[in-house]
Amino acid sequence: MSRIGKQPIPLPPEAKVSYDGFEMNVKGPRGELVQRIHPDMRIEIESDQIKVSRPSDGRIHRSLHGLTRQLVANMVEGVLKGFTKELEIIGVGYKAEIKGNRIVLSLGFSHPIVVIPPDGISFEVTGNTHVKILGINKQVVGEMAARIRKLRKPEPYKGKGIRYKGEHVRRKAGKTAA
């Protein structure tokens, strides 16, 4: 049995959950999330917890069991607390600033790069070099962080670029003069 799938999901009283056999709907203080659930997965909603079970031990059901449980758990956590990804900008002249709800990045190119957030995502910039991405959907927050990092990946010689907070960039030795 799936170690993750068999764990019940705690359901606080401020979260409202409904399931119609195809879509899971979770409402909370931060917003509302809707996720399509595979129709074979069985979801039992009790007053203080949610349980996910599978109909058989077939390969597809085993793989969907833990996935479905984690998707529902992330929805509950998202509408209650929200998710955050932090990025660091490293390099001389590299900076970020907020204009409206957009973020403008100067990354050593001939032009500034404007990043427009999707619905439900907001940015915070501290000290021109730290960007915080906030939202209730874990997948969208992670995707937005990956897109921003992709604009200028950290390079291995000087370490310049955009990296996740706490990410270790493996450095290479440069050429030595003969």
DOSE-849381 format. One record per residue: residue number from 1; x, y, z of N, C-alpha, C, CB in turn. Coordinates in Angstrom, 2 decimals, m for minus. Last residue first. Glycine has a CB too. Example, Ala and Ser with C-alpha at 12.3 -4.5 7.8 and 13.67 -1.06 7.14 Angstrom:
BEGIN
 seq     npx     npy     npz    capx    capy    capz     cpx     cpy     cpz    cbpx    cbpy    cbpz
   2   12.85   m2.25    7.08   13.67   m1.06    7.14   12.90    0.03    7.87   14.08   m0.60    5.72
   1   13.19   m5.69    7.80   12.30   m4.50    7.80   13.20   m3.30    7.80   11.31   m4.47    9.05
END
This chain:
BEGIN
 seq     npx     npy     npz    capx    capy    capz     cpx     cpy     cpz    cbpx    cbpy    cbpz
 178   49.03   30.40  m18.88   50.21   29.53  m18.98   51.50   30.28  m18.81   50.22   28.82  m20.31
 177   46.22   30.92  m16.77   47.20   31.47  m17.70   48.45   30.60  m17.71   47.55   32.93  m17.31
 176   43.39   28.75  m16.70   44.55   29.35  m16.02   45.55   29.81  m17.06   45.22   28.34  m15.04
 175   39.87   29.03  m16.88   41.15   28.74  m17.53   42.27   29.40  m16.74   41.16   29.24  m19.01
 174   38.07   28.31  m13.79   38.26   28.92  m15.11   39.58   28.50  m15.72   38.18   30.44  m15.01
 173   36.33   25.69  m12.24   37.54   26.49  m12.28   37.68   27.05  m13.69   38.80   25.65  m11.87
 172   32.86   25.91  m11.43   33.95   25.33  m12.20   35.15   26.26  m12.10   33.54   25.11  m13.68
 171   30.45   25.21   m8.88   31.33   26.12   m9.58   32.43   25.36  m10.29   31.94   27.13   m8.62
 170   27.12   24.52   m8.47   28.45   23.92   m8.54   29.33   24.78   m9.42   28.38   22.48   m9.09
 169   25.04   26.19   m6.37   25.49   26.14   m7.75   26.91   25.61   m7.76   25.39   27.54   m8.44
 168   22.45   25.39   m4.28   23.90   25.37   m4.40   24.25   25.25   m5.87   24.54   24.21   m3.57
 167   19.74   27.29   m3.07   20.26   26.40   m4.11   21.78   26.51   m4.18   19.63   26.73   m5.48
 166   18.77   29.17   m1.32   19.37   27.98   m0.75   19.92   27.01   m1.78   18.37   27.29    0.10
 165   16.34   30.21   m3.54   16.99   30.49   m2.27   17.50   29.19   m1.68   16.01   31.21   m1.30
 164   17.21   29.58   m6.96   16.30   29.41   m5.84   17.05   29.72   m4.55   15.71   27.97   m5.80
 163   18.73   32.16   m8.98   18.69   30.83   m8.39   17.65   30.80   m7.29   20.07   30.42   m7.84
 162   19.91   33.86  m11.77   18.79   33.73  m10.83   18.78   32.30  m10.32   17.42   34.09  m11.50
 161   23.36   35.00  m11.99   22.08   34.55  m12.53   21.02   34.51  m11.45   22.22   33.20  m13.17
 160   26.76   33.93  m11.50   25.77   34.97  m11.75   24.49   34.36  m12.31   26.34   36.02  m12.72
 159   28.89   32.29  m11.06   27.71   32.07  m10.24   26.63   33.10  m10.45   28.09   32.05   m8.81
 158   31.13   32.22  m12.60   31.04   33.30  m11.61   29.84   33.15  m10.69   30.98   34.65  m12.31
 157   30.72   29.57  m13.71   32.04   30.16  m13.51   32.04   31.27  m12.46   32.56   30.69  m14.81
 156   28.12   28.52  m14.17   29.01   27.83  m13.25   30.35   28.51  m12.97   29.28   26.49  m13.77
 155   25.19   30.63  m13.87   26.27   30.06  m14.68   27.36   29.54  m13.74   26.84   31.11  m15.69
 154   21.74   30.31  m13.32   23.06   30.56  m12.74   24.15   29.87  m13.56   23.10   30.08  m11.28
 153   19.68   31.57  m16.02   20.10   30.50  m15.13   21.46   30.81  m14.53   20.14   29.15  m15.87
 152   17.55   33.72  m16.71   19.00   33.83  m16.58   19.45   32.78  m15.55   19.45   35.29  m16.15
 151   15.00   32.65  m17.16   15.41   33.86  m17.88   16.91   34.08  m17.82   14.69   35.07  m17.32
 150   14.54   30.57  m15.42   14.97   30.23  m16.77   15.44   31.45  m17.56   13.85   29.55  m17.51
 149   13.43   31.82  m13.23   14.81   31.31  m13.13   15.38   31.03  m14.51   14.86   30.02  m12.27
 148   10.85   32.26  m14.21   11.70   33.41  m13.90   13.16   32.96  m13.83   11.27   34.06  m12.56
 147    9.97   29.60  m14.49   10.02   30.48  m15.66   10.93   31.67  m15.42    8.62   30.96  m16.02
 146   10.07   28.70  m11.84   10.93   28.07  m12.85   11.06   28.94  m14.10   10.38   26.69  m13.22
 145    8.09   30.29  m10.68    9.48   30.40  m10.21   10.43   29.81  m11.24    9.65   29.69   m8.85
 144    5.86   29.32  m12.08    6.24   30.72  m12.23    7.69   30.93  m11.78    5.29   31.64  m11.42
 143    5.81   26.68  m11.14    6.00   26.94  m12.56    6.45   28.37  m12.81    4.71   26.66  m13.33
 142    5.29   27.08   m8.40    6.54   26.45   m8.83    6.84   26.70  m10.30    6.48   24.97   m8.58
 141    2.72   28.24   m8.59    3.82   28.96   m7.92    5.16   28.40   m8.37    3.70   28.87   m6.38
 140    1.28   26.18   m9.81    1.44   27.46  m10.52    2.58   28.27   m9.91    0.13   28.26  m10.47
 139    1.40   24.16   m7.83    1.92   23.92   m9.18    2.19   25.23   m9.92    0.94   23.06   m9.97
 138    0.13   25.28   m5.60    1.55   24.92   m5.54    2.15   24.74   m6.93    1.72   23.64   m4.73
 137   m1.92   27.94   m5.33   m1.76   26.73   m6.11   m0.27   26.39   m6.20   m2.38   26.89   m7.53
 136   m1.80   30.33   m4.01   m2.46   29.23   m3.32   m2.30   27.90   m4.05   m3.92   29.54   m3.15
 135    1.26   32.37   m3.76    0.01   31.93   m4.37   m0.58   30.76   m3.61    0.24   31.54   m5.83
 134    4.21   34.30   m4.41    3.18   33.85   m3.49    1.93   33.42   m4.25    2.83   34.96   m2.48
 133    7.60   34.66   m4.62    6.42   34.36   m5.41    5.40   33.72   m4.49    6.76   33.43   m6.63
 132   10.05   37.04   m4.08    9.21   36.05   m3.43    7.95   35.90   m4.28    8.87   36.47   m1.96
 131   13.36   37.89   m4.75   11.99   37.86   m5.27   11.24   36.73   m4.58   11.98   37.67   m6.83
 130   16.01   39.93   m4.06   15.25   38.79   m3.55   13.81   38.90   m4.02   15.33   38.72   m1.99
 129   17.16   42.27   m4.92   17.77   41.01   m5.35   17.05   39.77   m4.84   19.18   40.97   m4.89
 128   15.99   44.60   m3.94   16.28   44.52   m5.38   16.84   43.18   m5.83   17.25   45.58   m5.75
 127   15.03   44.33   m1.30   16.43   44.65   m1.55   16.87   44.52   m2.99   17.27   43.78   m0.73
 126   12.41   42.27   m2.20   13.11   42.91   m1.08   14.56   43.12   m1.48   13.01   42.05    0.22
 125    9.31   41.92   m3.71   10.74   42.12   m3.95   11.33   42.82   m2.73   11.00   42.94   m5.26
 124    6.71   39.70   m4.38    7.28   40.62   m3.41    8.78   40.71   m3.72    7.02   40.14   m1.92
 123    3.84   38.94   m6.40    5.27   39.03   m6.20    5.58   39.97   m5.05    5.97   39.50   m7.47
 122    1.19   36.52   m6.82    1.68   37.87   m6.53    3.17   37.79   m6.23    0.90   38.50   m5.33
 121   m1.37   34.76   m8.49    0.05   34.85   m8.14    0.40   36.30   m7.86    0.95   34.27   m9.28
 120   m3.95   34.73   m9.43   m3.68   34.07   m8.16   m2.23   34.12   m7.72   m4.11   32.66   m8.24
 119   m3.23   34.63  m12.89   m4.21   34.87  m11.82   m3.84   34.08  m10.57   m5.63   34.48  m12.30
 118    0.32   35.18  m13.60   m1.01   34.63  m13.88   m1.95   34.93  m12.71   m0.93   33.11  m14.14
 117    2.30   38.20  m13.90    1.89   37.01  m13.16    0.53   36.49  m13.63    1.83   37.31  m11.66
 116    4.65   39.11  m16.27    3.27   39.33  m15.86    2.79   38.07  m15.13    2.35   39.66  m17.09
 115    7.73   40.56  m16.38    7.05   39.30  m16.11    5.67   39.61  m15.57    7.86   38.41  m15.11
 114    9.92   42.13  m18.54    8.70   42.31  m17.75    8.01   40.96  m17.61    7.74   43.37  m18.41
 113   13.27   42.97  m18.70   12.30   41.90  m18.94   11.13   42.10  m17.99   12.95   40.49  m18.74
 112   15.04   45.63  m20.37   14.48   45.02  m19.17   13.44   43.96  m19.55   13.85   46.11  m18.25
 111   17.72   45.10  m22.74   16.38   45.58  m22.42   15.92   44.96  m21.10   15.39   45.25  m23.56
 110   20.10   43.90  m23.15   19.98   45.28  m23.63   18.63   45.90  m23.26   20.17   45.33  m25.13
 109   20.80   42.11  m20.05   20.43   42.17  m21.47   20.31   43.63  m21.88   19.11   41.41  m21.74
 108   21.17   42.12  m17.35   22.35   42.23  m18.19   22.06   42.19  m19.68   23.29   41.15  m17.86
 107   18.66   42.04  m16.20   19.52   40.87  m16.07   20.72   40.92  m17.00   18.74   39.63  m16.33
 106   16.14   43.42  m14.57   17.31   43.87  m15.33   18.37   42.80  m15.14   17.82   45.30  m14.87
 105   12.67   42.92  m14.52   13.98   42.37  m14.22   15.04   42.97  m15.14   13.97   40.84  m14.35
 104    9.71   43.77  m13.02   10.63   44.17  m14.09   12.03   43.74  m13.67   10.56   45.73  m14.36
 103    6.56   42.39  m12.48    7.92   42.49  m11.98    8.82   42.79  m13.19    8.36   41.18  m11.24
 102    3.23   43.66  m11.85    4.27   43.04  m12.67    5.63   43.19  m12.01    4.30   43.65  m14.08
 101    1.39   45.14  m10.61    1.44   43.74  m10.19    2.52   42.97  m10.96    0.07   43.07  m10.39
 100    3.34   47.99  m10.44    1.97   47.47  m10.43    1.98   46.06   m9.87    1.34   47.50  m11.85
  99    6.41   46.91  m10.57    5.64   48.01  m11.14    4.21   47.52  m11.31    6.25   48.51  m12.51
  98    9.20   46.01   m8.67    7.78   45.80   m8.92    7.19   47.08   m9.49    7.04   45.37   m7.63
  97   12.42   44.87   m9.76   11.55   45.87   m9.14   10.11   45.60   m9.54   11.98   47.32   m9.54
  96   15.69   43.50   m9.58   14.27   43.32   m9.83   13.51   44.44   m9.14   13.77   41.93   m9.33
  95   18.97   43.26  m11.13   18.03   43.68  m10.10   16.60   43.41  m10.55   18.22   45.17   m9.77
  94   22.38   43.31  m11.80   21.15   42.53  m11.90   20.21   42.98  m10.78   21.45   40.98  m11.81
  93   24.74   44.64  m11.29   23.75   45.31  m12.11   22.46   44.54  m12.29   24.33   45.59  m13.44
  92   26.42   41.67  m10.84   26.57   43.12  m10.82   25.57   43.74  m11.78   28.03   43.53  m11.19
  91   24.53   39.04   m9.31   25.29   39.57  m10.44   25.34   41.09  m10.37   24.67   39.12  m11.76
  90   21.74   37.20   m8.46   23.15   37.44   m8.15   23.85   37.90   m9.41   23.83   36.16   m7.57
  89   18.73   36.92   m6.92   19.35   37.42   m8.14   20.77   37.82   m7.78   18.55   38.62   m8.75
  88   16.82   34.26   m5.65   17.89   35.23   m5.40   18.48   35.63   m6.74   18.99   34.65   m4.45
  87   13.45   33.44   m4.79   14.54   33.46   m5.75   15.55   34.52   m5.36   14.02   33.71   m7.18
  86   11.10   31.37   m3.17   11.98   32.52   m3.11   13.13   32.35   m4.09   12.51   32.73   m1.68
  85    7.69   30.58   m3.04    9.00   30.22   m3.60    9.84   31.49   m3.58    8.88   29.62   m5.06
  84    4.92   29.54   m1.12    5.91   30.57   m1.42    7.14   29.93   m2.04    6.29   31.36   m0.14
  83    1.38   29.07   m0.65    2.72   28.56   m0.95    3.63   29.71   m1.35    2.66   27.50   m2.07
  82   m1.22   28.94    1.90   m0.60   29.43    0.68    0.80   28.85    0.52   m0.55   30.96    0.68
  81   m2.90   28.20    4.05   m1.65   28.91    4.29   m1.08   29.58    3.05   m0.63   27.96    4.86
  80   m5.47   27.36    2.92   m5.31   27.76    4.32   m4.07   28.65    4.53   m5.22   26.53    5.22
  79   m5.23   26.69    0.30   m6.31   27.63    0.64   m6.22   28.08    2.09   m7.68   26.99    0.39
  78   m2.97   24.93    0.50   m2.92   26.16   m0.29   m3.99   27.16    0.11   m3.06   25.84   m1.74
  77   m3.84   22.73    1.98   m2.79   23.58    2.53   m2.74   24.93    1.81   m1.44   22.89    2.43
  76   m5.73   21.69    0.15   m6.15   22.11    1.49   m5.12   23.06    2.10   m6.35   20.87    2.41
  75   m4.06   21.13   m2.04   m5.18   22.06   m2.19   m5.61   22.59   m0.82   m6.37   21.37   m2.90
  74   m2.32   19.25   m0.96   m1.78   20.54   m1.38   m2.89   21.57   m1.58   m0.98   20.38   m2.67
  73   m4.14   17.14   m0.56   m3.47   17.74    0.60   m2.90   19.11    0.25   m2.35   16.82    1.12
  72   m4.78   16.55   m3.23   m5.83   17.04   m2.34   m5.21   17.72   m1.12   m6.76   15.88   m1.89
  71   m2.25   15.68   m4.11   m2.90   16.80   m4.77   m3.98   17.41   m3.88   m3.52   16.34   m6.10
  70   m1.84   13.47   m2.43   m0.98   14.64   m2.29   m1.58   15.86   m2.98    0.40   14.34   m2.88
  69   m3.84   11.70   m3.31   m3.81   12.13   m1.91   m2.99   13.40   m1.75   m3.24   11.02   m1.00
  68   m3.06   11.33   m5.98   m4.35   11.94   m5.66   m4.37   12.47   m4.24   m5.47   10.93   m5.85
  67   m0.53   10.07   m5.61   m0.66   11.32   m6.35   m1.95   12.05   m5.96   m0.63   11.07   m7.86
  66   m1.14    7.67   m4.32   m0.36    8.69   m3.62   m0.47   10.05   m4.28    1.09    8.27   m3.56
  65   m2.83    6.53   m6.46   m3.22    6.63   m5.07   m2.47    7.73   m4.32   m2.99    5.30   m4.38
  64   m1.78    6.21   m9.00   m2.70    7.32   m8.77   m3.01    7.55   m7.30   m3.99    7.07   m9.52
  63   m0.26    3.89   m8.75    0.42    5.15   m9.07   m0.48    6.36   m8.81    0.88    5.16  m10.52
  62   m2.23    1.99   m8.18   m1.16    2.24   m7.20   m0.49    3.58   m7.47   m0.12    1.11   m7.24
  61   m3.71    2.10  m10.52   m4.33    2.54   m9.27   m3.30    2.80   m8.19   m5.34    1.50   m8.79
  60   m1.87    1.08  m12.38   m2.39    2.45  m12.56   m3.01    2.97  m11.26   m3.44    2.49  m13.70
  59   m1.44   m1.58  m11.34   m0.36   m0.61  m11.47   m0.86    0.84  m11.57    0.47   m0.93  m12.69
  58   m3.87   m2.73   m8.91   m3.32   m2.63  m10.26   m2.30   m1.50  m10.34   m4.44   m2.41  m11.29
  57   m5.20   m3.21   m6.61   m3.75   m3.08   m6.52   m3.11   m3.08   m7.90   m3.18   m4.20   m5.67
  56   m8.21   m1.17   m6.53   m7.47   m2.42   m6.71   m5.98   m2.15   m6.53   m7.76   m3.04   m8.10
  55   m9.34    1.30   m5.74  m10.21    0.14   m5.90   m9.45   m1.19   m6.03  m11.06    0.33   m7.11
  54   m7.96    3.27   m3.06   m7.94    2.82   m4.44   m8.77    1.54   m4.56   m6.49    2.57   m4.93
  53   m8.68    6.26   m1.14   m8.42    4.83   m1.29   m8.50    4.45   m2.75   m9.43    4.00   m0.46
  52   m8.24    8.91    1.06   m8.20    8.50   m0.34   m7.88    7.02   m0.38   m7.15    9.34   m1.16
  51  m10.00   10.87    3.41   m9.26    9.63    3.13   m9.37    9.31    1.65   m9.79    8.45    3.99
  50   m9.90   13.72    5.42  m10.24   13.18    4.10   m9.38   11.94    3.89  m10.01   14.24    2.95
  49  m11.33   14.92    8.55  m10.28   14.38    7.70  m10.83   13.88    6.37   m9.54   13.26    8.41
  48  m13.48   15.77   10.06  m12.17   16.32   10.39  m11.03   15.77    9.54  m11.87   16.06   11.83
  47  m15.79   14.66    8.89  m15.85   15.99    9.48  m14.47   16.60    9.71  m16.60   15.94   10.80
  46  m14.82   13.14    5.74  m15.40   13.09    7.07  m15.34   14.49    7.67  m14.65   12.06    7.98
  45  m14.97   11.94    2.58  m14.84   13.20    3.33  m15.57   13.04    4.65  m15.41   14.43    2.51
  44  m13.26    9.75    0.62  m14.23    9.81    1.72  m13.96   11.07    2.52  m14.13    8.53    2.63
  43  m12.80    8.81   m2.64  m12.49    9.85   m1.66  m13.62    9.89   m0.64  m12.30   11.24   m2.33
  42  m11.29    6.60   m4.83  m12.40    6.78   m3.88  m11.98    7.79   m2.83  m12.82    5.42   m3.22
  41  m10.50    6.72   m8.26  m10.08    6.96   m6.88  m11.30    7.21   m6.00   m9.09    8.15   m6.80
  40  m11.65    6.67  m10.78  m11.46    5.40  m10.07  m11.09    5.58   m8.60  m10.39    4.58  m10.76
  39  m11.65    9.28  m11.84  m12.90    8.73  m11.31  m12.75    7.40  m10.58  m13.87    8.55  m12.44
  38   m9.17   11.55  m10.78   m9.46   10.35  m11.58  m10.69    9.66  m10.99   m8.22    9.38  m11.60
  37  m10.22   14.91  m10.43   m9.71   13.70   m9.79  m10.08   12.51  m10.67  m10.27   13.54   m8.34
  36   m9.51   18.27  m11.02  m10.13   17.06  m11.53   m9.43   15.86  m10.91  m10.07   17.00  m13.10
  35   m9.85   20.86   m8.67   m8.95   19.89   m9.29   m9.75   18.69   m9.78   m7.85   19.44   m8.29
  34   m9.97   24.17   m7.58  m10.73   23.07   m8.17   m9.74   22.16   m8.89  m11.83   23.59   m9.15
  33   m9.90   26.43   m4.82   m9.18   25.63   m5.82  m10.07   24.49   m6.29   m7.86   25.08   m5.23
  32  m10.20   29.69   m3.49  m10.85   28.44   m3.86  m10.03   27.75   m4.95  m12.30   28.70   m4.35
  31   m8.82   31.53   m0.68   m9.42   31.40   m2.00  m10.03   30.03   m2.22   m8.40   31.68   m3.06
  30   m8.04   31.88    1.95   m7.22   32.50    0.89   m7.82   32.39   m0.50   m5.86   31.89    0.88
  29   m9.89   30.46    3.56   m9.74   31.89    3.74   m8.94   32.59    2.63   m9.08   32.16    5.04
  28  m11.32   28.09    1.16  m10.70   28.46    2.43  m10.56   29.96    2.51   m9.35   27.79    2.59
  27  m12.53   25.25   m0.58  m12.62   26.69   m0.30  m12.01   26.95    1.07  m14.09   27.19   m0.36
  26  m12.16   22.90   m3.08  m11.74   23.26   m1.72  m11.80   24.78   m1.59  m10.29   22.72   m1.41
  25  m13.41   20.31   m4.94  m13.50   21.75   m4.76  m13.17   22.06   m3.30  m14.93   22.29   m5.15
  24  m12.78   17.89   m7.32  m12.65   18.23   m5.91  m12.61   19.75   m5.81  m11.37   17.58   m5.27
  23  m14.68   16.18   m9.74  m13.92   17.37   m9.35  m13.95   17.57   m7.84  m14.48   18.61  m10.05
  22  m15.95   13.67   m9.84  m14.99   14.04  m10.87  m14.10   15.20  m10.45  m15.71   14.40  m12.15
  21  m17.44   13.32   m7.56  m17.07   12.13   m8.32  m16.06   12.42   m9.41  m18.29   11.51   m8.92
  20  m17.73   15.71   m6.24  m18.89   15.20   m6.97  m18.58   13.95   m7.80  m19.45   16.27   m7.87
  19  m16.93   17.15   m3.20  m16.45   16.23   m4.23  m17.66   15.61   m4.90  m15.50   15.12   m3.63
  18  m15.83   19.86   m1.17  m16.91   19.13   m1.83  m16.31   18.31   m2.96  m18.01   20.11   m2.36
  17  m14.88   21.49    1.83  m14.52   20.57    0.75  m15.78   19.94    0.17  m13.56   19.48    1.25
  16  m13.67   24.26    3.48  m14.90   23.60    3.02  m14.56   22.78    1.79  m16.03   24.65    2.71
  15  m11.82   25.14    6.33  m11.78   24.66    4.93  m13.07   23.92    4.61  m10.55   23.75    4.69
  14  m12.09   25.64    9.01  m12.23   26.78    8.10  m12.15   26.39    6.62  m11.15   27.80    8.40
  13  m11.60   23.20   10.37  m12.99   23.66   10.20  m13.15   24.82    9.22  m13.54   24.06   11.52
  12   m9.15   21.13    8.62   m9.53   22.13    9.62  m10.95   22.64    9.35   m8.53   23.30    9.62
  11   m8.45   17.94    8.07   m9.33   18.96    7.49   m9.75   19.94    8.59  m10.58   18.31    6.82
  10   m5.69   15.87    7.28   m6.44   16.61    8.30   m7.22   17.76    7.66   m5.49   17.15    9.38
   9   m5.83   13.03    5.40   m5.54   14.45    5.27   m6.34   15.17    6.34   m5.89   14.99    3.84
   8   m4.32    9.84    6.22   m5.48   10.74    6.11   m5.03   12.20    6.04   m6.44   10.53    7.30
   7   m2.22    7.80    4.24   m2.30    8.78    5.32   m3.55    9.64    5.16   m1.03    9.67    5.35
   6   m2.06    6.23    1.98   m2.88    5.74    3.09   m3.00    6.72    4.25   m2.32    4.44    3.59
   5   m0.33    7.57    0.22   m1.76    7.47   m0.08   m2.61    7.04    1.09   m1.97    6.52   m1.19
   4    2.23    7.22    1.27    1.63    8.55    1.26    0.12    8.45    1.11    2.22    9.40    0.11
   3    2.56    4.49    0.99    2.80    5.11    2.29    2.17    6.49    2.36    4.29    5.20    2.58
   2    0.41    2.28   m0.63    1.16    3.52   m0.73    1.33    4.15    0.65    0.45    4.50   m1.68
   1    0.84   m1.18    0.00    0.00    0.00    0.00    0.88    1.24    0.00   m0.95    0.00    1.21
END
